Amino acid sequence: MKLVTLLGFAAAAISTSGFLPQVTKGFVTRKMDDVALWQPILLTTGMTLWLIYGVLLAEMPIIIANSIAIAFNLIIIGQKLAYSVK
């Protein structure tokens, strides 16, 4: 595997893992009042465009990172909607 590809996977792992604390906090506390709904929606939109870009270039680090990050953000959106209902 090329060094540049390893660099891409390392960057992808670090960047994508940044969403995990919020997802975990949501499941543990069942509260998402401190999360604005527009933020994960905006991120999901941008990441979907990055995913399409990665697919068109056949770049696995971009594809994998954005697929996982989209899933995390969809979970955050679902948590926000479910836990904010009163």
C-alpha positions as CSV (number, residue, x, y, z in Angstrom):
1,M,0.0,0.0,0.0
2,K,1.3,3.4,-0.9
3,L,2.3,5.9,1.8
4,V,-0.2,8.4,0.6
5,T,-3.0,5.9,0.9
6,L,-1.9,5.1,4.5
7,L,-1.9,8.8,5.2
8,G,-5.4,9.0,3.8
9,F,-6.6,6.2,6.0
10,A,-5.0,7.7,9.1
11,A,-6.6,11.1,8.4
12,A,-9.9,9.4,7.8
13,A,-9.8,7.4,11.0
14,I,-8.9,10.4,13.1
15,S,-11.4,12.7,11.5
16,T,-14.3,10.2,11.6
17,S,-13.7,9.2,15.2
18,G,-14.4,12.8,16.2
19,F,-18.2,12.1,15.9
20,L,-18.1,9.1,18.2
21,P,-18.1,11.0,21.5
22,Q,-21.3,12.8,20.5
23,V,-23.0,9.6,19.3
24,T,-22.0,7.9,22.6
25,K,-23.1,10.8,24.7
26,G,-26.5,10.8,23.0
27,F,-27.1,7.2,23.7
28,V,-26.0,7.5,27.3
29,T,-27.7,10.7,28.3
30,R,-30.7,10.5,26.0
31,K,-30.4,14.3,25.7
32,M,-29.4,16.2,22.6
33,D,-30.5,19.7,23.6
34,D,-27.0,21.1,23.2
35,V,-26.8,19.9,19.5
36,A,-28.3,22.2,16.8
37,L,-30.1,20.1,14.2
38,W,-28.8,22.1,11.3
39,Q,-25.1,21.2,12.1
40,P,-25.3,17.4,11.4
41,I,-27.6,18.0,8.5
42,L,-25.1,20.4,6.9
43,L,-22.2,18.1,7.6
44,T,-24.1,15.1,6.2
45,T,-24.8,17.1,3.0
46,G,-21.1,18.0,2.6
47,M,-19.9,14.5,3.4
48,T,-22.3,13.1,0.8
49,L,-20.7,15.3,-1.8
50,W,-17.2,14.1,-0.6
51,L,-18.5,10.5,-0.8
52,I,-19.6,11.1,-4.4
53,Y,-16.2,12.7,-5.2
54,G,-14.4,9.8,-3.6
55,V,-16.4,7.3,-5.6
56,L,-15.8,9.1,-8.8
57,L,-12.0,9.1,-8.1
58,A,-12.1,5.5,-6.6
59,E,-10.3,6.7,-3.5
60,M,-11.0,4.3,-0.7
61,P,-9.9,6.5,2.2
62,I,-12.4,9.2,1.1
63,I,-15.2,6.6,0.5
64,I,-14.7,4.8,3.8
65,A,-14.3,7.9,5.9
66,N,-17.3,9.7,4.5
67,S,-19.5,6.6,4.6
68,I,-18.8,6.1,8.3
69,A,-19.1,9.8,9.1
70,I,-22.4,10.0,7.2
71,A,-23.7,7.1,9.3
72,F,-22.6,8.8,12.5
73,N,-24.3,12.0,11.5
74,L,-27.5,10.3,10.6
75,I,-27.4,8.7,14.1
76,I,-26.9,12.1,15.6
77,I,-29.8,13.5,13.6
78,G,-32.0,10.6,14.7
79,Q,-31.0,11.1,18.3
80,K,-31.8,14.8,18.1
81,L,-35.2,14.1,16.6
82,A,-36.0,11.3,19.0
83,Y,-34.7,12.8,22.2
84,S,-35.9,16.3,21.7
85,V,-39.6,15.3,21.4
86,K,-41.5,16.4,24.4
